[in-house]
Amino acid sequence: MNWSGGKDSALALYHALRNPALHVTDLLTSVNAHYGRVSMHGVRVALLEEQARRIGLPLTKLELPEMPDMADYEARMRATLAPLQAQGIQRAIFGDIYLEDLRRYREQQLAGIGLVAEFPLWQRPNADLLREYLDLGFRAVVVCVNEKFLDRSFCGRELNADFLRDLPPGVDSCGENGEYHSFVFDAPYFSSPIPFELGDIVRRTYATPAASSSTVCRSDDASETKPAPFDTGFWYCDLLPVARAAS
């Protein structure tokens, strides 16, 4: 399961776990090795590990430099997948909804190493997905927003009916175009909710170097790759782990 820790991967995992044709054995997450955070989402690895612990699945981290080029990214991905394939893994599950070019990229790359891609949410209407997300009791906090679409005030809010109602016209309600990214802190298959505190909200920009067009940024799915736009600003809300009470 390509696990970003956000809404879409969490809902895709819900359906994968209920599919008798699939047996989910591992979570795979792209991580910025320099900062120790989930790629693009900016969530601390400690909180990612809390998600995996509550799901009860092993977590594999695809460790990446801060701004890898495509060749480096693909080589690291192949090296990370190889031990999983040696254990018998045959499929990779993604939370993509309707980005056709991204789906083709995933399928082509996986076919080259003998894996098949699964897309449990593919082409389901946004309204249906969000209604299901809310009705099933998923809870998430918005940890990153792209300032081209949303202002700072949306960062750090819970992803609920009020948040969705406040989205400006033209913004994809599922954030499929990278409008926002989230951290799921409770899910139907979690053993318990994850405690956290809201930290600072900071702005970061990502610029494409003039000498290279292969810089990538990561979107809500763990392994999504797209050309990074020039000087695009993002607001990040830091989430602070809260120590578990002694039992």
Beta strands, then each sheet from edge to edge (+ up, - down):
strand 1: 27-32
strand 2: 37-38
strand 3: 59-64
strand 4: 91-93
strand 5: 116-118
strand 6: 139-146
strand 7: 180-186
strand 8: 196-206
strand 9: 216-217
strand 10: 226-227
strand 11: 232-241
sheet 1: 2+ 1- 3-
sheet 2: 4+ 5+
sheet 3: 7+ 6- 11+ 8-
sheet 4: 9+ 10-
end
